[in-house]
Structure formats: C-alpha cells, structure tokens
Amino acid sequence: MCQLGLDNFTSPATISHPLSDGGDDSAGSRSTRISFLSTPGQPGVVRFQRRLAHPVRRVWRALTDEGELAVWYATRMRIEQRAGGKVSFAFPGGEPFEGEVLLVEEPRTLAYTTLGDVLRWQLTADVEGTSLRLDNRLGELPHAPYTAAGFHITLNQLATMLDGGPAAVHRQEMPPPDDLVDHYRRALARTGWPAEVVPSAPSPEAS
C-alpha cells in the first residue's frame, strides 16, 4: 500500500489563505469555500468546504457509487472501497489511469491517490445535513489553479445532483475554462503563490 503521508497535510507551519469565501462572488462559487494551505517545502493543499442539505450516508453514496460519480465527477470513476484497493479514472475519449485507495472509514472519510496528488474527503453531520471537506494535496505546485477551478465546477455539479437529481446536472467537461483558471491564479497570486511559474500541463485530476 502506498504511504503518502495522510498525517502530513498540515503542520504547525501551515498557513491557510482564503481563495473564495463561499458567497456568490464573481466566479460563481455558490457555497463552496476554497482555500490554499501553504507549508514550507511542500507544494501545498487546496481545501474545499461545503455544506450539503443531505444526510452523510447520502453524500457518501454520491462519492463512492460508480453510477452517481458518472453524473457529477469529472471522470468515469470506480473505487474498490478498501485500503490498498484500486481507484480507476477515465476522461471521455481518454486513456484510463489508476490510483490507490489509502483510507476508507465509511461513511466519513475516503482518501486515494491520483496522478501524484492525494485526495482526502471528510464528511461530518451538522444541523444542515453534511459538512463536506476535500483536501487535495498537490503533487506539483503549478497545478493549484487548475485544481481549484476543476473542483469548483465538480462540487457545484455534486450539489446540483443531490438537490435535483441526475437530470438537473448540465455537465461541464474538463479542462476547466481559462477564465476560471485565471480567476484562481490571480487569487493564488495574492497569497504569495508564485504566479510567475508557467504551469505545466495540468493533472487530469484537476477536476
């Protein structure tokens, strides 16, 4: 099993920089709060937080069921729900690729690898239904604005599916549009993120 430091997403030296406060801003983020966690010597973590008016187990099913993932997630996706299992991805018309499941604590926590990144989903019951937090630990720093833009779109699609059913979702395929990527690049630049870096081709999981 791949050990990629699930306990090292943050440290006492980590600084959280807000990128979106979850309001209806110019980027249309709806109710997703997005922040960039910077730690010296590491590429960083993009954190997404959202409240969903649905029970934890309903949200868990949306994160793990292949048919539901096909409605809202950026790729076709299949998860073996056990530590050490495979998680497979395929973009429309693209070659499939695989990651590894690191942690499954049903129905609260799910973590897996994809193309050098580590994604950790955490669900907590609250008075409104479920508080969702996704930490995307970056494999490469230049991918940060693509990751922020991609999950901005896919988490909106998740919320739409939960609220209105699959027919309510009008999928937006990846890569995310340039104007949204640029929005997050500018937001990151205000945190001191090195916007002068010319991004390499973004990881397909920036979605």
Sequence and secondary structure as in RCSB ss.txt:
>XXXX:A:sequence
MCQLGLDNFTSPATISHPLSDGGDDSAGSRSTRISFLSTPGQPGVVRFQRRLAHPVRRVWRALTDEGELAVWYAT
RMRIEQRAGGKVSFAFPGGEPFEGEVLLVEEPRTLAYTTLGDVLRWQLTADVEGTSLRLDNRLGELPHAPYTAAG
FHITLNQLATMLDGGPAAVHRQEMPPPDDLVDHYRRALARTGWPAEVVPSAPSPEAS
>XXXX:A:secstr
     GGGS  TT EEEEEEESSS TT  TT EEEEEE TTS  EEEEEEEESS HHHHHHHHH HHHHHHHSSS
EEEE  STT EEEEE TTS  EEEEEEEEETTTEEEEEETTEEEEEEEEEETTEEEEEEEEE SSGGGHHHHHHH
HHHHHHHHHHHHHH GGG     SS  HHHHHHHHHHHHTTT  TTS   S  TT  
